[in-house]
Amino acid sequence: GPYPASTNFGATSVGTMAIRRFLRPVCYQNLPDDLLPVDLR
């Protein structure tokens, strides 16, 4: 039969949702300017 990881997209590096493992949401909405990173001021 097929390998178990090939049918579970969360456990393989080639699944359609695999990129979510590397995403990190960052939001600076309503953050005071003095707390922003220098590049974003």
C-alpha atoms as one frame of an Amber mdcrd trajectory, in Angstrom:
protein
   0.000   0.000   0.000   0.985   3.682  -0.013   3.339   5.182   2.553   1.380
   6.674   5.492   2.994  10.109   5.194   2.070  10.410   1.512  -1.652  10.545
   2.304  -1.326  12.987   5.209  -0.426  16.410   3.779   0.501  17.701   7.237
   3.248  15.121   7.593   4.943  15.473   4.224   7.088  18.208   2.717   5.360
  18.037  -0.678   1.719  18.411   0.329  -0.350  21.440  -0.630  -0.366  22.695
   2.967   3.330  21.991   3.648   4.319  25.662   3.217   2.311  26.515   6.350
   5.075  24.964   8.442   7.347  27.832   7.422   4.895  30.739   7.729   4.955
  33.110  10.699   2.202  35.741  10.793   3.428  39.193  11.767   1.120  42.168
  12.246   2.119  45.723  13.131  -1.400  47.200  13.074  -1.833  50.034  15.624
   1.715  49.568  16.920   3.353  52.835  18.055   6.063  54.088  15.696   8.774
  53.881  18.339   8.144  50.129  18.672   8.336  49.439  14.939  11.501  47.965
  13.465  13.781  50.667  12.063  13.130  49.601   8.457   9.380  50.174   8.870
   9.435  53.620  10.503
